[in-house]
Amino acid sequence: MEGTELNRWIAASRTAQAKPSVATPAQTSFVPEQARAPSCPVCSSAMQKRVAKRGANIGNEFWGCSQFPKCKGIVQDL
Ligand SMILES: [Zn+2]
């Protein structure tokens, strides 16, 4: 008798655990690219990710000032 009750309780708790948690959205771990964008060391504006198209670091990603070409501040991607 006791064993049957226990098995029924285990089955019920397994069913409860199998349900997807609606209270936890999947996108909470997603960090937008702009959230970790550094600010310009020259003018403190937001920076945008760019890819070097010329020079010794061609193809490398870096942060360029959003005020370019007015401001030429850059930050190397870490
Ligand atoms: Zn700047």
N, CA, C, O and the ligand as a Tripos MOL2 file, in Angstrom:
@<TRIPOS>MOLECULE
protein
  313   311    79     0     0
PROTEIN
NO_CHARGES

@<TRIPOS>ATOM
      1 N           0.8430   -1.2190    0.0000 N.3       1 MET1
      2 CA          0.0000    0.0000    0.0000 C.3       1 MET1
      3 C           0.8700    1.2580    0.0000 C.2       1 MET1
      4 O           0.6780    2.1780   -0.7960 O.2       1 MET1
      5 N           1.8380    1.2600    0.9300 N.am      2 GLU2
      6 CA          2.7020    2.4380    1.0020 C.3       2 GLU2
      7 C           3.5180    2.6230   -0.2830 C.2       2 GLU2
      8 O           3.7020    3.7370   -0.7730 O.2       2 GLU2
      9 N           4.0000    1.4870   -0.8110 N.am      3 GLY3
     10 CA          4.7880    1.5360   -2.0380 C.3       3 GLY3
     11 C           3.9850    2.0870   -3.1920 C.2       3 GLY3
     12 O           4.5200    2.8420   -4.0050 O.2       3 GLY3
     13 N           2.7380    1.7380   -3.2870 N.am      4 THR4
     14 CA          1.8820    2.2300   -4.3610 C.3       4 THR4
     15 C           1.7020    3.7460   -4.2630 C.2       4 THR4
     16 O           1.7630    4.4580   -5.2650 O.2       4 THR4
     17 N           1.4830    4.2190   -3.0460 N.am      5 GLU5
     18 CA          1.3360    5.6650   -2.8380 C.3       5 GLU5
     19 C           2.6150    6.4080   -3.2310 C.2       5 GLU5
     20 O           2.5740    7.4780   -3.8380 O.2       5 GLU5
     21 N           3.7630    5.8010   -2.8610 N.am      6 LEU6
     22 CA          5.0470    6.4240   -3.1660 C.3       6 LEU6
     23 C           5.2520    6.5010   -4.6780 C.2       6 LEU6
     24 O           5.6560    7.5350   -5.2110 O.2       6 LEU6
     25 N           4.9690    5.3970   -5.3540 N.am      7 ASN7
     26 CA          5.1190    5.3800   -6.8090 C.3       7 ASN7
     27 C           4.2120    6.4080   -7.4780 C.2       7 ASN7
     28 O           4.6010    7.0590   -8.4470 O.2       7 ASN7
     29 N           3.0070    6.5420   -6.9520 N.am      8 ARG8
     30 CA          2.0670    7.5120   -7.5100 C.3       8 ARG8
     31 C           2.5980    8.9330   -7.3210 C.2       8 ARG8
     32 O           2.4690    9.7780   -8.2060 O.2       8 ARG8
     33 N           3.1990    9.1830   -6.1510 N.am      9 TRP9
     34 CA          3.7520   10.5110   -5.8400 C.3       9 TRP9
     35 C           4.9460   10.8220   -6.7530 C.2       9 TRP9
     36 O           5.0850   11.9380   -7.2530 O.2       9 TRP9
     37 N           5.8130    9.8010   -6.9600 N.am     10 ILE10
     38 CA          6.9730    9.9860   -7.8400 C.3      10 ILE10
     39 C           6.5140   10.2840   -9.2590 C.2      10 ILE10
     40 O           7.0460   11.1770   -9.9180 O.2      10 ILE10
     41 N           5.5190    9.5270   -9.7260 N.am     11 ALA11
     42 CA          4.9970    9.7340  -11.0790 C.3      11 ALA11
     43 C           4.4300   11.1400  -11.2240 C.2      11 ALA11
     44 O           4.6150   11.7850  -12.2560 O.2      11 ALA11
     45 N           3.7350   11.6180  -10.1840 N.am     12 ALA12
     46 CA          3.1310   12.9420  -10.2240 C.3      12 ALA12
     47 C           4.2010   14.0360  -10.2530 C.2      12 ALA12
     48 O           4.0690   15.0140  -10.9890 O.2      12 ALA12
     49 N           5.2550   13.8720   -9.4570 N.am     13 SER13
     50 CA          6.3000   14.8840   -9.4110 C.3      13 SER13
     51 C           7.1060   14.9010  -10.7080 C.2      13 SER13
     52 O           7.5700   15.9590  -11.1330 O.2      13 SER13
     53 N           7.2780   13.7370  -11.3400 N.am     14 ARG14
     54 CA          7.9710   13.6850  -12.6220 C.3      14 ARG14
     55 C           7.1770   14.4270  -13.6910 C.2      14 ARG14
     56 O           7.7410   15.1370  -14.5240 O.2      14 ARG14
     57 N           5.8760   14.2530  -13.6510 N.am     15 THR15
     58 CA          5.0210   14.9350  -14.6200 C.3      15 THR15
     59 C           5.1210   16.4500  -14.4450 C.2      15 THR15
     60 O           5.1500   17.2050  -15.4170 O.2      15 THR15
     61 N           5.1730   16.8720  -13.1850 N.am     16 ALA16
     62 CA          5.2650   18.2980  -12.9000 C.3      16 ALA16
     63 C           6.5860   18.8670  -13.3950 C.2      16 ALA16
     64 O           6.6180   19.9740  -13.9320 O.2      16 ALA16
     65 N           7.6890   18.1170  -13.2210 N.am     17 GLN17
     66 CA          9.0000   18.5930  -13.6560 C.3      17 GLN17
     67 C           9.1170   18.6310  -15.1730 C.2      17 GLN17
     68 O           9.8880   19.4160  -15.7240 O.2      17 GLN17
     69 N           8.3420   17.7700  -15.8510 N.am     18 ALA18
     70 CA          8.4340   17.6890  -17.3030 C.3      18 ALA18
     71 C           7.8200   18.9110  -17.9830 C.2      18 ALA18
     72 O           8.1230   19.2130  -19.1380 O.2      18 ALA18
     73 N           6.9440   19.6150  -17.2430 N.am     19 LYS19
     74 CA          6.3110   20.7990  -17.8290 C.3      19 LYS19
     75 C           7.3320   21.9090  -18.0520 C.2      19 LYS19
     76 O           8.1650   22.1520  -17.1790 O.2      19 LYS19
     77 N           7.2920   22.5830  -19.1890 N.am     20 PRO20
     78 CA          8.2230   23.6930  -19.4210 C.3      20 PRO20
     79 C           7.8870   24.8670  -18.5120 C.2      20 PRO20
     80 O           6.7180   25.1480  -18.2460 O.2      20 PRO20
     81 N           8.9020   25.5330  -18.0490 N.am     21 SER21
     82 CA          8.7110   26.6610  -17.1540 C.3      21 SER21
     83 C           8.3480   27.9080  -17.9570 C.2      21 SER21
     84 O           9.1720   28.4430  -18.6990 O.2      21 SER21
     85 N           7.1320   28.3530  -17.8040 N.am     22 VAL22
     86 CA          6.6630   29.5230  -18.5550 C.3      22 VAL22
     87 C           7.1970   30.8190  -17.9500 C.2      22 VAL22
     88 O           7.3230   31.8380  -18.6290 O.2      22 VAL22
     89 N           7.5100   30.7520  -16.6440 N.am     23 ALA23
     90 CA          7.9360   31.9580  -15.9290 C.3      23 ALA23
     91 C           9.3560   32.3880  -16.2910 C.2      23 ALA23
     92 O           9.7630   33.5060  -15.9700 O.2      23 ALA23
     93 N          10.1240   31.5030  -16.9630 N.am     24 THR24
     94 CA         11.5040   31.8350  -17.3040 C.3      24 THR24
     95 C          11.6630   31.9740  -18.8130 C.2      24 THR24
     96 O          11.8070   30.9670  -19.5070 O.2      24 THR24
     97 N          11.6400   33.1860  -19.3310 N.am     25 PRO25
     98 CA         11.8080   33.3760  -20.7830 C.3      25 PRO25
     99 C          13.1990   32.9370  -21.2230 C.2      25 PRO25
    100 O          14.1740   33.1170  -20.4930 O.2      25 PRO25
    101 N          13.2870   32.3610  -22.4220 N.am     26 ALA26
    102 CA         14.5600   31.8200  -22.9000 C.3      26 ALA26
    103 C          15.5520   32.9280  -23.2340 C.2      26 ALA26
    104 O          16.7600   32.6940  -23.2200 O.2      26 ALA26
    105 N          15.0650   34.1280  -23.5350 N.am     27 GLN27
    106 CA         15.9610   35.1760  -24.0150 C.3      27 GLN27
    107 C          16.6000   35.9980  -22.9040 C.2      27 GLN27
    108 O          17.2500   37.0040  -23.1870 O.2      27 GLN27
    109 N          16.4320   35.5880  -21.6290 N.am     28 THR28
    110 CA         17.0310   36.3550  -20.5420 C.3      28 THR28
    111 C          18.5560   36.2940  -20.5900 C.2      28 THR28
    112 O          19.2250   37.2190  -20.1290 O.2      28 THR28
    113 N          19.1170   35.2040  -21.1480 N.am     29 SER29
    114 CA         20.5740   35.0740  -21.2100 C.3      29 SER29
    115 C          21.1510   35.7780  -22.4290 C.2      29 SER29
    116 O          22.3700   35.8860  -22.5660 O.2      29 SER29
    117 N          20.2810   36.2590  -23.3180 N.am     30 PHE30
    118 CA         20.7630   36.9150  -24.5280 C.3      30 PHE30
    119 C          21.2120   38.3330  -24.2210 C.2      30 PHE30
    120 O          20.4400   39.1250  -23.6810 O.2      30 PHE30
    121 N          22.4450   38.6580  -24.5580 N.am     31 VAL31
    122 CA         22.9800   40.0020  -24.3370 C.3      31 VAL31
    123 C          23.1360   40.6860  -25.6950 C.2      31 VAL31
    124 O          23.9200   40.2330  -26.5280 O.2      31 VAL31
    125 N          22.4030   41.7630  -25.9220 N.am     32 PRO32
    126 CA         22.5300   42.4720  -27.2070 C.3      32 PRO32
    127 C          23.9370   42.9900  -27.4210 C.2      32 PRO32
    128 O          24.6260   43.3660  -26.4730 O.2      32 PRO32
    129 N          24.3550   43.0060  -28.6800 N.am     33 GLU33
    130 CA         25.7020   43.4660  -29.0250 C.3      33 GLU33
    131 C          25.9660   44.8680  -28.4860 C.2      33 GLU33
    132 O          27.0540   45.1510  -27.9850 O.2      33 GLU33
    133 N          24.9610   45.7500  -28.5920 N.am     34 GLN34
    134 CA         25.1550   47.1340  -28.1730 C.3      34 GLN34
    135 C          25.3300   47.2650  -26.6660 C.2      34 GLN34
    136 O          25.8780   48.2610  -26.1920 O.2      34 GLN34
    137 N          24.8680   46.2620  -25.8990 N.am     35 ALA35
    138 CA         24.9300   46.3460  -24.4440 C.3      35 ALA35
    139 C          26.3670   46.3450  -23.9400 C.2      35 ALA35
    140 O          26.6510   46.8870  -22.8720 O.2      35 ALA35
    141 N          27.2820   45.7350  -24.7100 N.am     36 ARG36
    142 CA         28.6690   45.7120  -24.2570 C.3      36 ARG36
    143 C          29.5570   46.6050  -25.1220 C.2      36 ARG36
    144 O          30.7800   46.4670  -25.1120 O.2      36 ARG36
    145 N          28.9440   47.5100  -25.8610 N.am     37 ALA37
    146 CA         29.7260   48.4240  -26.6810 C.3      37 ALA37
    147 C          30.4290   49.4300  -25.7810 C.2      37 ALA37
    148 O          29.8020   50.0110  -24.8950 O.2      37 ALA37
    149 N          31.7170   49.6420  -25.9970 N.am     38 PRO38
    150 CA         32.4380   50.6240  -25.1860 C.3      38 PRO38
    151 C          32.0800   52.0350  -25.6290 C.2      38 PRO38
    152 O          31.4770   52.2200  -26.6860 O.2      38 PRO38
    153 N          32.4420   53.0160  -24.8380 N.am     39 SER39
    154 CA         32.2410   54.4000  -25.2410 C.3      39 SER39
    155 C          33.5550   54.9400  -25.7930 C.2      39 SER39
    156 O          34.6370   54.4810  -25.4260 O.2      39 SER39
    157 N          33.4390   55.9200  -26.6770 N.am     40 CYS40
    158 CA         34.6120   56.4650  -27.3610 C.3      40 CYS40
    159 C          35.5840   57.0960  -26.3690 C.2      40 CYS40
    160 O          35.1700   57.8990  -25.5320 O.2      40 CYS40
    161 N          36.8760   56.7460  -26.4470 N.am     41 PRO41
    162 CA         37.8720   57.3420  -25.5420 C.3      41 PRO41
    163 C          38.1170   58.8190  -25.8430 C.2      41 PRO41
    164 O          38.6790   59.5400  -25.0180 O.2      41 PRO41
    165 N          37.6890   59.2720  -27.0340 N.am     42 VAL42
    166 CA         37.9330   60.6670  -27.4310 C.3      42 VAL42
    167 C          36.7530   61.5570  -27.0630 C.2      42 VAL42
    168 O          36.9270   62.6040  -26.4390 O.2      42 VAL42
    169 N          35.5200   61.1260  -27.4630 N.am     43 CYS43
    170 CA         34.3520   62.0060  -27.2800 C.3      43 CYS43
    171 C          33.2460   61.3620  -26.4430 C.2      43 CYS43
    172 O          32.2020   61.9800  -26.2340 O.2      43 CYS43
    173 N          33.4530   60.1330  -25.9600 N.am     44 SER44
    174 CA         32.5020   59.4230  -25.0910 C.3      44 SER44
    175 C          31.1940   59.0460  -25.7730 C.2      44 SER44
    176 O          30.2260   58.7020  -25.0950 O.2      44 SER44
    177 N          31.1460   59.1060  -27.1190 N.am     45 SER45
    178 CA         29.9530   58.6600  -27.8280 C.3      45 SER45
    179 C          29.9040   57.1350  -27.8490 C.2      45 SER45
    180 O          30.9040   56.4740  -27.5680 O.2      45 SER45
    181 N          28.7360   56.5770  -28.1830 N.am     46 ALA46
    182 CA         28.6200   55.1280  -28.3420 C.3      46 ALA46
    183 C          29.4880   54.6890  -29.5090 C.2      46 ALA46
    184 O          29.7020   55.4450  -30.4560 O.2      46 ALA46
    185 N          29.9870   53.4540  -29.4340 N.am     47 MET47
    186 CA         30.8370   52.9700  -30.5120 C.3      47 MET47
    187 C          30.1260   51.8610  -31.2810 C.2      47 MET47
    188 O          29.2370   51.1940  -30.7510 O.2      47 MET47
    189 N          30.5230   51.6730  -32.5240 N.am     48 GLN48
    190 CA         29.9210   50.6590  -33.3750 C.3      48 GLN48
    191 C          30.9920   49.6810  -33.8140 C.2      48 GLN48
    192 O          32.1300   50.0620  -34.0890 O.2      48 GLN48
    193 N          30.6020   48.3820  -33.8790 N.am     49 LYS49
    194 CA         31.5660   47.3640  -34.2880 C.3      49 LYS49
    195 C          31.8230   47.4680  -35.7830 C.2      49 LYS49
    196 O          30.8920   47.5270  -36.5860 O.2      49 LYS49
    197 N          33.0980   47.4890  -36.1410 N.am     50 ARG50
    198 CA         33.4920   47.6060  -37.5450 C.3      50 ARG50
    199 C          34.5450   46.5500  -37.8420 C.2      50 ARG50
    200 O          35.1370   45.9680  -36.9330 O.2      50 ARG50
    201 N          34.7640   46.3170  -39.1170 N.am     51 VAL51
    202 CA         35.8120   45.3940  -39.5440 C.3      51 VAL51
    203 C          36.8000   46.1870  -40.3760 C.2      51 VAL51
    204 O          36.4190   46.8870  -41.3140 O.2      51 VAL51
    205 N          38.0690   46.0720  -40.0260 N.am     52 ALA52
    206 CA         39.1170   46.8090  -40.7360 C.3      52 ALA52
    207 C          39.1690   46.3680  -42.1910 C.2      52 ALA52
    208 O          39.2890   45.1780  -42.4810 O.2      52 ALA52
    209 N          39.0810   47.3260  -43.0990 N.am     53 LYS53
    210 CA         39.0880   47.0120  -44.5240 C.3      53 LYS53
    211 C          40.4260   47.3430  -45.1700 C.2      53 LYS53
    212 O          40.6270   47.0930  -46.3590 O.2      53 LYS53
    213 N          41.3130   47.8900  -44.4050 N.am     54 ARG54
    214 CA         42.6370   48.2190  -44.9180 C.3      54 ARG54
    215 C          43.6330   48.2500  -43.7590 C.2      54 ARG54
    216 O          43.2430   48.2060  -42.5930 O.2      54 ARG54
    217 N          44.9030   48.3270  -44.0880 N.am     55 GLY55
    218 CA         45.9210   48.4240  -43.0500 C.3      55 GLY55
    219 C          46.3940   47.0630  -42.5660 C.2      55 GLY55
    220 O          46.0010   46.0240  -43.0950 O.2      55 GLY55
    221 N          47.2430   47.0930  -41.5510 N.am     56 ALA56
    222 CA         47.8830   45.8770  -41.0360 C.3      56 ALA56
    223 C          46.8840   44.9370  -40.3670 C.2      56 ALA56
    224 O          47.0910   43.7240  -40.3390 O.2      56 ALA56
    225 N          45.7890   45.5050  -39.8220 N.am     57 ASN57
    226 CA         44.8010   44.6910  -39.1000 C.3      57 ASN57
    227 C          43.5920   44.3440  -39.9610 C.2      57 ASN57
    228 O          42.5030   44.1330  -39.4280 O.2      57 ASN57
    229 N          43.7600   44.2810  -41.2750 N.am     58 ILE58
    230 CA         42.6360   44.0360  -42.1760 C.3      58 ILE58
    231 C          41.8940   42.7510  -41.8040 C.2      58 ILE58
    232 O          42.5030   41.7140  -41.5430 O.2      58 ILE58
    233 N          40.5560   42.8500  -41.7860 N.am     59 GLY59
    234 CA         39.7330   41.6970  -41.4100 C.3      59 GLY59
    235 C          39.4610   41.6100  -39.9180 C.2      59 GLY59
    236 O          38.5720   40.8680  -39.5010 O.2      59 GLY59
    237 N          40.1940   42.3400  -39.1140 N.am     60 ASN60
    238 CA         40.0000   42.3060  -37.6590 C.3      60 ASN60
    239 C          38.8320   43.2110  -37.2570 C.2      60 ASN60
    240 O          38.6140   44.2650  -37.8540 O.2      60 ASN60
    241 N          38.0860   42.7810  -36.2330 N.am     61 GLU61
    242 CA         36.9850   43.6020  -35.7310 C.3      61 GLU61
    243 C          37.5200   44.6120  -34.7240 C.2      61 GLU61
    244 O          38.4390   44.3230  -33.9590 O.2      61 GLU61
    245 N          36.9370   45.7780  -34.7400 N.am     62 PHE62
    246 CA         37.2950   46.7940  -33.7560 C.3      62 PHE62
    247 C          36.0860   47.6860  -33.5430 C.2      62 PHE62
    248 O          35.1210   47.6300  -34.3060 O.2      62 PHE62
    249 N          36.1370   48.5020  -32.5150 N.am     63 TRP63
    250 CA         35.0510   49.4430  -32.2300 C.3      63 TRP63
    251 C          35.4250   50.8050  -32.8090 C.2      63 TRP63
    252 O          36.4930   51.3440  -32.5170 O.2      63 TRP63
    253 N          34.5320   51.3520  -33.6330 N.am     64 GLY64
    254 CA         34.7590   52.6660  -34.2010 C.3      64 GLY64
    255 C          33.7270   53.6400  -33.6510 C.2      64 GLY64
    256 O          32.5880   53.2560  -33.3850 O.2      64 GLY64
    257 N          34.1150   54.8770  -33.4820 N.am     65 CYS65
    258 CA         33.2200   55.8950  -32.9420 C.3      65 CYS65
    259 C          32.0260   56.1030  -33.8730 C.2      65 CYS65
    260 O          32.1850   56.1420  -35.0930 O.2      65 CYS65
    261 N          30.8230   56.2360  -33.2900 N.am     66 SER66
    262 CA         29.6230   56.4640  -34.1000 C.3      66 SER66
    263 C          29.6360   57.8500  -34.7430 C.2      66 SER66
    264 O          28.8450   58.1360  -35.6410 O.2      66 SER66
    265 N          30.5400   58.7020  -34.2740 N.am     67 GLN67
    266 CA         30.6480   60.0540  -34.8270 C.3      67 GLN67
    267 C          31.6380   60.1230  -35.9960 C.2      67 GLN67
    268 O          31.8770   61.1990  -36.5440 O.2      67 GLN67
    269 N          32.2130   58.9720  -36.3780 N.am     68 PHE68
    270 CA         33.1150   58.9320  -37.5280 C.3      68 PHE68
    271 C          32.3780   59.4490  -38.7560 C.2      68 PHE68
    272 O          31.2060   59.0990  -38.8950 O.2      68 PHE68
    273 N          32.9370   60.2390  -39.6540 N.am     69 PRO69
    274 CA         34.3630   60.6330  -39.6520 C.3      69 PRO69
    275 C          34.6960   61.8780  -38.8360 C.2      69 PRO69
    276 O          35.8470   62.3130  -38.8090 O.2      69 PRO69
    277 N          33.6890   62.4560  -38.1670 N.am     70 LYS70
    278 CA         33.9630   63.6490  -37.3610 C.3      70 LYS70
    279 C          34.9480   63.3140  -36.2370 C.2      70 LYS70
    280 O          35.8220   64.1150  -35.9070 O.2      70 LYS70
    281 N          34.7950   62.1300  -35.6590 N.am     71 CYS71
    282 CA         35.7180   61.6560  -34.6220 C.3      71 CYS71
    283 C          36.3150   60.3410  -35.0900 C.2      71 CYS71
    284 O          35.5880   59.4850  -35.5930 O.2      71 CYS71
    285 N          37.5900   60.1620  -34.9410 N.am     72 LYS72
    286 CA         38.2600   58.9540  -35.4160 C.3      72 LYS72
    287 C          38.6990   58.0470  -34.2670 C.2      72 LYS72
    288 O          39.6170   57.2400  -34.4160 O.2      72 LYS72
    289 N          38.0290   58.1900  -33.1130 N.am     73 GLY73
    290 CA         38.3780   57.3480  -31.9700 C.3      73 GLY73
    291 C          38.0580   55.8870  -32.2430 C.2      73 GLY73
    292 O          36.9880   55.5800  -32.7690 O.2      73 GLY73
    293 N          38.9610   54.9850  -31.8960 N.am     74 ILE74
    294 CA         38.7160   53.5450  -32.0390 C.3      74 ILE74
    295 C          39.1410   52.8260  -30.7640 C.2      74 ILE74
    296 O          39.9680   53.3190  -29.9980 O.2      74 ILE74
    297 N          38.5450   51.6260  -30.5520 N.am     75 VAL75
    298 CA         38.9280   50.7510  -29.4630 C.3      75 VAL75
    299 C          39.1020   49.3590  -30.0570 C.2      75 VAL75
    300 O          38.2040   48.8620  -30.7360 O.2      75 VAL75
    301 N          40.2320   48.7320  -29.8150 N.am     76 GLN76
    302 CA         40.4420   47.3770  -30.3160 C.3      76 GLN76
    303 C          39.4790   46.4240  -29.6150 C.2      76 GLN76
    304 O          39.2680   46.5260  -28.4070 O.2      76 GLN76
    305 N          38.8860   45.4860  -30.3860 N.am     77 ASP77
    306 CA         37.9830   44.5000  -29.8020 C.3      77 ASP77
    307 C          38.7800   43.5880  -28.8730 C.2      77 ASP77
    308 O          39.8510   43.1080  -29.2470 O.2      77 ASP77
    309 N          38.2670   43.3430  -27.6630 N.am     78 LEU78
    310 CA         39.0010   42.5530  -26.6790 C.3      78 LEU78
    311 C          38.7010   41.0780  -26.8420 C.2      78 LEU78
    312 O          39.2310   40.2550  -26.0970 O.2      78 LEU78
    313 ZN         34.4400   59.6620  -30.7000 Zn       79 ZN79
@<TRIPOS>BOND
     1     1     2 1
     2     2     3 1
     3     3     4 2
     4     3     5 am
     5     5     6 1
     6     6     7 1
     7     7     8 2
     8     7     9 am
     9     9    10 1
    10    10    11 1
    11    11    12 2
    12    11    13 am
    13    13    14 1
    14    14    15 1
    15    15    16 2
    16    15    17 am
    17    17    18 1
    18    18    19 1
    19    19    20 2
    20    19    21 am
    21    21    22 1
    22    22    23 1
    23    23    24 2
    24    23    25 am
    25    25    26 1
    26    26    27 1
    27    27    28 2
    28    27    29 am
    29    29    30 1
    30    30    31 1
    31    31    32 2
    32    31    33 am
    33    33    34 1
    34    34    35 1
    35    35    36 2
    36    35    37 am
    37    37    38 1
    38    38    39 1
    39    39    40 2
    40    39    41 am
    41    41    42 1
    42    42    43 1
    43    43    44 2
    44    43    45 am
    45    45    46 1
    46    46    47 1
    47    47    48 2
    48    47    49 am
    49    49    50 1
    50    50    51 1
    51    51    52 2
    52    51    53 am
    53    53    54 1
    54    54    55 1
    55    55    56 2
    56    55    57 am
    57    57    58 1
    58    58    59 1
    59    59    60 2
    60    59    61 am
    61    61    62 1
    62    62    63 1
    63    63    64 2
    64    63    65 am
    65    65    66 1
    66    66    67 1
    67    67    68 2
    68    67    69 am
    69    69    70 1
    70    70    71 1
    71    71    72 2
    72    71    73 am
    73    73    74 1
    74    74    75 1
    75    75    76 2
    76    75    77 am
    77    77    78 1
    78    78    79 1
    79    79    80 2
    80    79    81 am
    81    81    82 1
    82    82    83 1
    83    83    84 2
    84    83    85 am
    85    85    86 1
    86    86    87 1
    87    87    88 2
    88    87    89 am
    89    89    90 1
    90    90    91 1
    91    91    92 2
    92    91    93 am
    93    93    94 1
    94    94    95 1
    95    95    96 2
    96    95    97 am
    97    97    98 1
    98    98    99 1
    99    99   100 2
   100    99   101 am
   101   101   102 1
   102   102   103 1
   103   103   104 2
   104   103   105 am
   105   105   106 1
   106   106   107 1
   107   107   108 2
   108   107   109 am
   109   109   110 1
   110   110   111 1
   111   111   112 2
   112   111   113 am
   113   113   114 1
   114   114   115 1
   115   115   116 2
   116   115   117 am
   117   117   118 1
   118   118   119 1
   119   119   120 2
   120   119   121 am
   121   121   122 1
   122   122   123 1
   123   123   124 2
   124   123   125 am
   125   125   126 1
   126   126   127 1
   127   127   128 2
   128   127   129 am
   129   129   130 1
   130   130   131 1
   131   131   132 2
   132   131   133 am
   133   133   134 1
   134   134   135 1
   135   135   136 2
   136   135   137 am
   137   137   138 1
   138   138   139 1
   139   139   140 2
   140   139   141 am
   141   141   142 1
   142   142   143 1
   143   143   144 2
   144   143   145 am
   145   145   146 1
   146   146   147 1
   147   147   148 2
   148   147   149 am
   149   149   150 1
   150   150   151 1
   151   151   152 2
   152   151   153 am
   153   153   154 1
   154   154   155 1
   155   155   156 2
   156   155   157 am
   157   157   158 1
   158   158   159 1
   159   159   160 2
   160   159   161 am
   161   161   162 1
   162   162   163 1
   163   163   164 2
   164   163   165 am
   165   165   166 1
   166   166   167 1
   167   167   168 2
   168   167   169 am
   169   169   170 1
   170   170   171 1
   171   171   172 2
   172   171   173 am
   173   173   174 1
   174   174   175 1
   175   175   176 2
   176   175   177 am
   177   177   178 1
   178   178   179 1
   179   179   180 2
   180   179   181 am
   181   181   182 1
   182   182   183 1
   183   183   184 2
   184   183   185 am
   185   185   186 1
   186   186   187 1
   187   187   188 2
   188   187   189 am
   189   189   190 1
   190   190   191 1
   191   191   192 2
   192   191   193 am
   193   193   194 1
   194   194   195 1
   195   195   196 2
   196   195   197 am
   197   197   198 1
   198   198   199 1
   199   199   200 2
   200   199   201 am
   201   201   202 1
   202   202   203 1
   203   203   204 2
   204   203   205 am
   205   205   206 1
   206   206   207 1
   207   207   208 2
   208   207   209 am
   209   209   210 1
   210   210   211 1
   211   211   212 2
   212   211   213 am
   213   213   214 1
   214   214   215 1
   215   215   216 2
   216   215   217 am
   217   217   218 1
   218   218   219 1
   219   219   220 2
   220   219   221 am
   221   221   222 1
   222   222   223 1
   223   223   224 2
   224   223   225 am
   225   225   226 1
   226   226   227 1
   227   227   228 2
   228   227   229 am
   229   229   230 1
   230   230   231 1
   231   231   232 2
   232   231   233 am
   233   233   234 1
   234   234   235 1
   235   235   236 2
   236   235   237 am
   237   237   238 1
   238   238   239 1
   239   239   240 2
   240   239   241 am
   241   241   242 1
   242   242   243 1
   243   243   244 2
   244   243   245 am
   245   245   246 1
   246   246   247 1
   247   247   248 2
   248   247   249 am
   249   249   250 1
   250   250   251 1
   251   251   252 2
   252   251   253 am
   253   253   254 1
   254   254   255 1
   255   255   256 2
   256   255   257 am
   257   257   258 1
   258   258   259 1
   259   259   260 2
   260   259   261 am
   261   261   262 1
   262   262   263 1
   263   263   264 2
   264   263   265 am
   265   265   266 1
   266   266   267 1
   267   267   268 2
   268   267   269 am
   269   269   270 1
   270   270   271 1
   271   271   272 2
   272   271   273 am
   273   273   274 1
   274   274   275 1
   275   275   276 2
   276   275   277 am
   277   277   278 1
   278   278   279 1
   279   279   280 2
   280   279   281 am
   281   281   282 1
   282   282   283 1
   283   283   284 2
   284   283   285 am
   285   285   286 1
   286   286   287 1
   287   287   288 2
   288   287   289 am
   289   289   290 1
   290   290   291 1
   291   291   292 2
   292   291   293 am
   293   293   294 1
   294   294   295 1
   295   295   296 2
   296   295   297 am
   297   297   298 1
   298   298   299 1
   299   299   300 2
   300   299   301 am
   301   301   302 1
   302   302   303 1
   303   303   304 2
   304   303   305 am
   305   305   306 1
   306   306   307 1
   307   307   308 2
   308   307   309 am
   309   309   310 1
   310   310   311 1
   311   311   312 2
@<TRIPOS>SUBSTRUCTURE
     1 MET1         2 RESIDUE 1 A MET
     2 GLU2         6 RESIDUE 1 A GLU
     3 GLY3        10 RESIDUE 1 A GLY
     4 THR4        14 RESIDUE 1 A THR
     5 GLU5        18 RESIDUE 1 A GLU
     6 LEU6        22 RESIDUE 1 A LEU
     7 ASN7        26 RESIDUE 1 A ASN
     8 ARG8        30 RESIDUE 1 A ARG
     9 TRP9        34 RESIDUE 1 A TRP
    10 ILE10       38 RESIDUE 1 A ILE
    11 ALA11       42 RESIDUE 1 A ALA
    12 ALA12       46 RESIDUE 1 A ALA
    13 SER13       50 RESIDUE 1 A SER
    14 ARG14       54 RESIDUE 1 A ARG
    15 THR15       58 RESIDUE 1 A THR
    16 ALA16       62 RESIDUE 1 A ALA
    17 GLN17       66 RESIDUE 1 A GLN
    18 ALA18       70 RESIDUE 1 A ALA
    19 LYS19       74 RESIDUE 1 A LYS
    20 PRO20       78 RESIDUE 1 A PRO
    21 SER21       82 RESIDUE 1 A SER
    22 VAL22       86 RESIDUE 1 A VAL
    23 ALA23       90 RESIDUE 1 A ALA
    24 THR24       94 RESIDUE 1 A THR
    25 PRO25       98 RESIDUE 1 A PRO
    26 ALA26      102 RESIDUE 1 A ALA
    27 GLN27      106 RESIDUE 1 A GLN
    28 THR28      110 RESIDUE 1 A THR
    29 SER29      114 RESIDUE 1 A SER
    30 PHE30      118 RESIDUE 1 A PHE
    31 VAL31      122 RESIDUE 1 A VAL
    32 PRO32      126 RESIDUE 1 A PRO
    33 GLU33      130 RESIDUE 1 A GLU
    34 GLN34      134 RESIDUE 1 A GLN
    35 ALA35      138 RESIDUE 1 A ALA
    36 ARG36      142 RESIDUE 1 A ARG
    37 ALA37      146 RESIDUE 1 A ALA
    38 PRO38      150 RESIDUE 1 A PRO
    39 SER39      154 RESIDUE 1 A SER
    40 CYS40      158 RESIDUE 1 A CYS
    41 PRO41      162 RESIDUE 1 A PRO
    42 VAL42      166 RESIDUE 1 A VAL
    43 CYS43      170 RESIDUE 1 A CYS
    44 SER44      174 RESIDUE 1 A SER
    45 SER45      178 RESIDUE 1 A SER
    46 ALA46      182 RESIDUE 1 A ALA
    47 MET47      186 RESIDUE 1 A MET
    48 GLN48      190 RESIDUE 1 A GLN
    49 LYS49      194 RESIDUE 1 A LYS
    50 ARG50      198 RESIDUE 1 A ARG
    51 VAL51      202 RESIDUE 1 A VAL
    52 ALA52      206 RESIDUE 1 A ALA
    53 LYS53      210 RESIDUE 1 A LYS
    54 ARG54      214 RESIDUE 1 A ARG
    55 GLY55      218 RESIDUE 1 A GLY
    56 ALA56      222 RESIDUE 1 A ALA
    57 ASN57      226 RESIDUE 1 A ASN
    58 ILE58      230 RESIDUE 1 A ILE
    59 GLY59      234 RESIDUE 1 A GLY
    60 ASN60      238 RESIDUE 1 A ASN
    61 GLU61      242 RESIDUE 1 A GLU
    62 PHE62      246 RESIDUE 1 A PHE
    63 TRP63      250 RESIDUE 1 A TRP
    64 GLY64      254 RESIDUE 1 A GLY
    65 CYS65      258 RESIDUE 1 A CYS
    66 SER66      262 RESIDUE 1 A SER
    67 GLN67      266 RESIDUE 1 A GLN
    68 PHE68      270 RESIDUE 1 A PHE
    69 PRO69      274 RESIDUE 1 A PRO
    70 LYS70      278 RESIDUE 1 A LYS
    71 CYS71      282 RESIDUE 1 A CYS
    72 LYS72      286 RESIDUE 1 A LYS
    73 GLY73      290 RESIDUE 1 A GLY
    74 ILE74      294 RESIDUE 1 A ILE
    75 VAL75      298 RESIDUE 1 A VAL
    76 GLN76      302 RESIDUE 1 A GLN
    77 ASP77      306 RESIDUE 1 A ASP
    78 LEU78      310 RESIDUE 1 A LEU
    79 ZN79       313 GROUP 0 **** ****
